């Protein structure tokens, strides 16, 4: 099991393919010292990367909201905190001045659920 980022170069990595938000191993390539692209599985789908990690295909860099249930059930284990120390918020955007009751209930339940899993 890797203890530092530099040791990740010896492991298969699960990585975002296109990553405008910078949530991928590629941004740490110089630290990891990874030279073998054949040992990186890339996908743009978090669920695909999560399932690959759960099934032992490699080490993923995934947001807490994607893997928190798997960590609690011990299907996955966290190795490192975000190397950049980022804490990202989750936003729900709406274009309505007055919220319908259904949306108010949905937002409340979503907030409650996210608070439990993160």
N, C-alpha and C positions, 0 to 999 in steps of 0.2 A: 504494500500500500504506500503510495507516495506521501512523503512528509513535507516536501517543499515543491514549489512550482517548477524548479529546475528538474526534478525527478519525473515530471509528467512526460518528458520526451521519450521515456522508456515504455509508455503505455499507449493503448489505442484511445483516441480522443473522439468525442461526439461534439460536433460543432455546428453552429448556424451557418447556412450557406451564404445568404445575403443578410447583412446585419447592419442596418443604418443606425441602430441604437448602441452598437458596440458591446453586445452581450455575446462575445465569442472568444474562443481561445486564440484566434488569429491576432488579436491585439496584444497578446502576451508572448508572441512567437519568439522574440529576442530573449526573453527570460527563460522560456521553456527549452530553448535550443532544440527545436524539433525540425528535423530535416527530411522525414519520410512521409510524404503526402499520402502514401498508400495506407497509412495507419490512422487516417482521419476519415470518419464518416460524417458527411454533411447533409443537412436537411433544413428546410425553412420552417418545418412544422415542429412546434414544441412537443406535441404528443408523440410524434415519431421518435424524437430524441429521448424523451422520458422513457418510452417503452424499450428503446435500445439499452438505456442505462439499467433499467429494472431487470432486463434479460442478460446482463453481464457483457454487453458488447464493447464497453469502454467507459471512460470518465467524461462526464458531461458538465458543462458550465450552464446551469439552468436556474431561472428565477425561483424563489421560494414558493410562489403561488402555483408553480407547475409541479413541484416535487414534495411539498410539505406533507401531504397525506402519505406518500411512500416513505418519507423519512420517519414519520410517527409510527408507521406499521413495520419499520425496520427492513423494508425491501431495499431501501437506499440508505447510505450514510453520508453525511456531509464530511468533506475533506478539508476545505478551506472556506473562510469567509471571502467575500468579494475582495480581490486583491486591491481594488481601488477604493474600498470602503464606501461604496455607493449605497444609499438607501433610496430606492425609487418608490414614488407614490403611484397609486392606481386611481384613475379618474373615470367618472361616468359623466359623459357630456349629454346635455339635453338642450333642445332649442325651443323650449316652451316656457312662457312666463308663469303660467299656472299649471302645476303638475296634476295629471289625472290620479285618482286614488290608487289605481293599479300600479302606476309607476312609483308612487310614494311607498307602497308596500314592497314592491320589488327592490327598490333602493335600500330600504331598511333591512330586508332579509339578506341582500347581497353584502351589505356592510357587516352584519352579524356573522355571516358565513366566513367572509374574508378575515375578520378579526380572530375567529377560531383557528383557521388553518395557517395563518402567517405568523 
